[in-house]
């Protein structure tokens, strides 16, 4: 199986939507090319990321996640994040939508809302990150409109019902080379998982290491220059009643080199109700697995996306369940 590449320079939205439909039915993953995100900006993002992760641990910890309080932003060290209850062999920085202190949700103390933590070195990281997140948000809106069309819905259906004010997260991950001792403690950069939200837009470097599960076999998702690899998450599976199914994936860095990745998560509005879209008129329905890899029954998920994501994040960083600020 090869992961499809979708060229967004096409003006034929119907054909683009059909390509995304096929990808979501068969794979749950697809690459996008000619996506409109500045290559110069991507290169600046890579440069500043490499500078930051080359700093001493003490300097990186000046923006540690515990300092962000309820906003849940900042740096975590190697093996400081859990996937399915197990430590990952990576370090990273979490960013979210930059919100002022007078924003209603910040004033109300709603978790996962507020200002980001940016390092002093490199000084220009703040501007690069915020610009990159703006460009990826625009790309996310475009892709979700194509996904609406792929479901035989009006182009703005998902936007109007779920993503007019999307909850967005951006992360930068550094996967160090694995030593033999480390392999015994945490063999995976990231263990098997599916993503929580609607759509993940991932920039990866030339090192590779991303693998997706297809027909119970693991296949590589290689680096392709100036593309993003996208995958649907659990919330799109939930909203479509299982018509589109999120695909398990993992990261295994066996290259002996440092690996960097840049996942951007485009998710429903924080306050949106998780209601299933009617897909009864569609054909080519992918067989819904009777049991997911993680035993989660998405039919039982209800309430708002905010309630759902807060529960999930609290399991990834259990020590942040009761932030001070």
N, C-alpha and C positions, 0 to 999 in steps of 0.2 A: 504494500500500500504506500502511495506517496501522498503527502499533504498538498492539497490544491493551492495554487497561487492565483489570487484574484487581482486583476489590474484595474485600479480605481480611476485610471485616466479615461475609461470608457464613458461615453455619454448615455449609453443605453441602460437606464436604471433597472428595467425589467430583466435584462440579461444578467446584470450584476446580482440582482435579488435571487434569480434562479441559481446562480453559481453559489451564493451563500447558502441557499436552501439545501443544495446537494451536499455542501460541506458539512452543514449542521446535522443533516440526517445521517451521513456516512461516517464522519470523523469527529465532529465537534471542534475541529481545529482548521484554520486556514491562514495562509500568508496573505498580506496585502502589499502591493507595490504601487508606485506612483501615488502615494498617500498624501502628499502635500506638506509633510512635516520637514522643515529645513534641515538639510544635511549638515550645514555649518553648526546649527544649534545642537544636533546630535553629537557632533564631534567635540564641541565645547563641554557638553554634559559628560562625555567619557573622560576628557582631560581632568576636569575638576573632581570627578569621582575617584580617579586614580590617585590624585594628590591627597584627598581626604583620607582614603583608606591606607595610605602609606604613613600617616602620622602615628606617633606614639599612642599607645592605648589610653594613657592619662589625658591626652589632648582630645581624643575622640570622645572620651567620657564626659567632657565638659558640656556636651549636648545629649547626655543619656536620657532615656525615655522617662525615668522617674522625675526629671526636672520639668516635664511638660504637664504634669498633673493630669487632669481629666481629658486634656486634648489628645493624649496618647500619641505623641510625636517624638521623634528623636532617634538616637543611636542605641543599638543593642550589640553586645559583643558576640564573638563566635560561641555557638551552642547556647545562645541566650533566647532563642525562639524555638517553640515546639511545633511539630506537625504530627497529628494523631498521637499526641502524648509523648513523642520522642524528640530529643534535641537534634537540631539541624547543624550541619557543618558549614555554617555561613555567619557572617556579620552583616549588619545593614542599617539603613536609616529609613524612618517612616516620615512621610509628608502627607498633608491633607490640604483641603481648600483653606487658603489664608483668610481668616476672619478677624475683624477688629474686635476690641473688647466690648464695644457697644452693640455688637450683633445680638439679636434677641436670644438665640440659642446659647451664646457665650455668657450673656448676662444671667440666663436661667441655669447655668452650670450643666448643660447637657453634655455628657461625655462625647469625646471624639470631635469636638468643635473648638476652634480657637486659632491661636497663632502657631506657626511652625518654629522649630529650633534650627537655626542655621549656624554653621561654624564660622569662626573668625578667619580660618584658613581652609580652603581658598576663599577670599573675600567676595569674589563674584558669583559664588555658588547660588546665593539667594535669587538673583535676577535670572540666572539660567534655569533654575528649577521652576520658578513661577511662570516663566514664559513657556517652558516645555509643557507644563501641566495645562496651560491654556490651549496650546496647540493640540494636545492629546484629547482634551475635552471636546474640541470642535470635531476631531476625527471620530470620537465616540458617538457624538450626535449623528454624524453622517452614517456610520455603520448601523446604528440602531434604527435609523429610518429605512435602510435597506433590509434589515431584519424584519421590520414591520411589513414591508412589501413581500418578503419571502414567505410570510405567514398569510398572504392574501388579505392583509389589513390595509387601511389607509396609511400613507407614508408617515403621518404624524401621530398614529395611534399610540404607540408606546411612549412617545414624547408627551402627549397630552395626558396620559393616564399614569405614567410612572417616572419619567426622566426629565421633566421641565426644569428641575433644579437637582441634577444628579449628585449623589454622594460619591465623591471621587477620592481615591487614595493612590499615592505614588510611593514606590519603594525602590531603593537602590541596594542591591545585594552584592557582596563580595564573597566568593567561594575560594578559600585558600587551597593550595595543593594538599593532597592527603598524604600523611606519613603512615607507616604501617601501624604505629601505636594508635593514631587517631582513627584509622579504619575500624579498629575493634570497638571504639566508643561510639562513633557516629559515622557509619559508612556512607550515609546519604547526605548530599547537599540539601535536598528536600525530599522527604519520604513521599510515598504515594498519597495523593490527595486530589480532590476537586476544589475549584474556587467557589467562594461563597456567593458571589454576586451575579450580575448579568453578563458582563463582557470584560475579558482581560485583553489588554493590548501590550504585548511584550516586545521590547527591544533586547536582543541578546548579542553577545560579542562572538568573535570568530572561534572561540574555544569550544563552544557547543556543550553538550551534556544533558539537554532537555530530551526526555523520552515520554511518549504517550502510549496509552494502552489501547490496542486495537485487536478485537477478537481474542482477548486473553493473551496477547503477545505484546511485548514492549518493542516499539520502533523509535528510531532517532528522529528528532525534529531539528535538522541541521541549520546552521547559520547561513542566511542568504543576504548578501549586502543590501543595505538600504531598504529592508523590508521590516514589517512588524508581523509577528505571529500572534494570531488572535484565537481565543477559545471561549466558548460559552460556559457559564457557571451555573451553580445550583438554582439561582433565582430565575434564570430563563427556563430551566427545566420545570421549576415550580409554576411559573406563570403560563407556560404552554401545556400544562397538564401531562408532561412527559413526552410531548411531541418531539422536542429537542432535548437531548440528554447530555448532561455535562460529562466530560471524559476524564478519567483518572490520568494523572501525569506525575512525573518525578524528575529530580535532577541528580545525576551522578557524574561528578567531575573526576575523571580518571586520566586527564590530560597531563598531569604533573605541572600545570600552569595555574596562575590566578585566573579565575573566571568572574566576569561581571555581568549582571543582568538588571533590567530596568522594567519591572512590571507596573502597568498603570491599570487601575481597577475602576471601571465605569459602572456604577450601580444605581439602583432606584433611589428616588427622593427618600430622605431619611424618614419622613412621615407618611409615605405612601402605603396604602393597604395592599397586602399580598393576595390579590384576587386572580384566579385563573382566567386566562383568555380562552374564548371559544375557538377551538381549532377543528371542530367536527366536520367542516366542509373540506378539509385537506385530505389528499391522498398520500401515498408513500410513507405511511406512518411507520416509524422505526419501532420495532418491538420493545416494549418497556420491560426492563429487567425486573423480575419479581423481588429481587433483593439487591440493593446497592452494595458496593464494596465496604461501606462504612455503616451499614444497617440503618441509615437515616431514612425515615419515611417522610418525604417532602409534602405529602398530602396532609400531614398533621401540623405543618408549619402554618401559623396564622399570625394575625396582628400586623404590625408595621415592620418595614425593613429595618428601622432603627432598633427595635426590640430584638430582632433576629441577629443583627450584626454585633450588637453589644454582648449578647450571650456567646457568640462565636469568638470574638476577640479576647474575652475574658479567659477563655481556655488556652489561647495561644500564649498569652502573657499573664499567667495567674497572679503574679505578684502585683499587677496593676489593677486588680479588681477593686481595690479600695484606695484610690489615689488621694493624696493629701490636698492637692490644689485643684 
